[in-house]
Amino acid sequence: MSIVKDMALAESGRRKIRWVRDFMPALGGIEARFEREKPFAGLRVAVSVHLEAKTANLGYVLQKGGAEVRLTGSNPLSTQDDVAAGLASMGVETFGIHGASAEEYESHLIETLSFKPHLVVDDGGDLIHLLGGKCAELGADLIGGCEETTTGILRLRAREREGILPCAMMAVNDAKAKHYYDNKYGTGQSVWDAIMHTTNLVVAGKTVVVAGYGWCGKGVAMRASGMGANVIVTEVDPFKALDATMNGFRVMTMDEAAPLGDVFVTVTGCKDVIVARHFEKMKDNAILTNAGHFDCEVDVAALADMAVEQELRRESIVGYKLPNGRTLNVIGEGRLVNLAAGNGHPAEIMDMSFSVQALALEWLVKHKDELVKKVYQVPDSIDDEIGRVKLAAMGLHIDALTDEQKEYLNGWKA
């Protein structure tokens, strides 16, 4: 039985789900085929992704494909209570409450796994962490799963190296239809949507410090620059730093950037990116945000220890007053800002990412007898199919290679 805050919120949640379904045509086409073919008939699927409307649509599509689905969130602050109630009312068992404690959050994950799934969809690796540890017995029927995030894939590859990966996993984040669009354009827009809505401040003219210049960082920096910000990038990878420089951004260390920034956005997937020595140098009213999966990139605990006073200044913004008289503002507790203080990526972007998830799960089922416990790349055929469907849905057309051109490209003769 679903665990949600209040089933009376269900109609509000269903409205949100209906809205995004209208803007997710690629996944809609997959749903229509799944409903006919039932590729997941008799299978149980556990999903742990940010519990909002686009994720709810994915769960509903998998159910239409014949699966018994249980769905939970991947971050307590990104769960939307009305969407959780709405999805539960649509027949998908749902476990999630906004603002759940760490203990409650883990209990929702365990409840989601308690029916011994055949397939999992993970976002950050929480399900796999449990299936590879304290809940190993719940993985007895596992065929495989999919991982949505960069952080999650790093953890999967570490498990693979150590020989403790509980099942075959698809690196969905590495698919072209995922990281080119979700990470760059989805993160780029949704981070600034959340920051602007939460702060009600202008971006133009501010100095924005983006920590990390991977696909997500590229998107955040690009959108900040497009709105008139002066962008600084901090990096540990020399080639990403060179890339940022050649894209017109200033590159420096966080120690150098700390006194210059008005807004900080961490997008690294690592811990301790902004720490106490940086807080000491920052401007009065600097704004600190994190767009990485886990809330360890900005050391909010250290900031709280340093502060002489804390104040809720606006919804989702806590101000920390330091002994030097300056106040630093943290959005969304240092959690994933675009979901902790916003609505996440646009529906059209998640249309592609969740299409990859759906087709990757289908691939796992079709190849279940061949799978070993390793991280698999998403086949190009899945990427290409999603690209074609998305272009068609947008009314766009591209050229096709002739046989002669294919021969020219693939042969050795001039």
Buried (B, 14 or more C-beta within 10 A) or exposed (E): EBBBBEBEBBEBBBEBBEEBBEBBBBBBBBBEEBEEEEBBEEBBBBBBBBBBBBBBBBBBBBBBBBBBBBBBBBBBBBBBBBBBBBBBBBEBBBBBBBEBEEEBBBBBBBBBBEBBBBBBBBBBBBBBBBBBEEBEEBBEEBBBBBBBBBBBBBBBBEBBEEEEBBBBBBBBBBBBBBBBBBBBBBBBBBBBBBBBEBBEEEBEEBBBBBBBBBBBBBBBBBBBBEBEBBBBBBBEEEEBBEBBBEBEBBBBEBEBBBEBBBBBBBBBBBEEBBBEEBBBBBBEEBBBBBBBBBBBBBBBEBBEEBBEEBEEBEEBBBBBBBEEEBBBBBBBBBBBBBBBBBBBBBBBBBBBBBBBBBBBBBBBBEBBEEBEBBBBEBBEEBBEBBBEBBEEBEEEEEEEEEEEEEEEEEEEEE
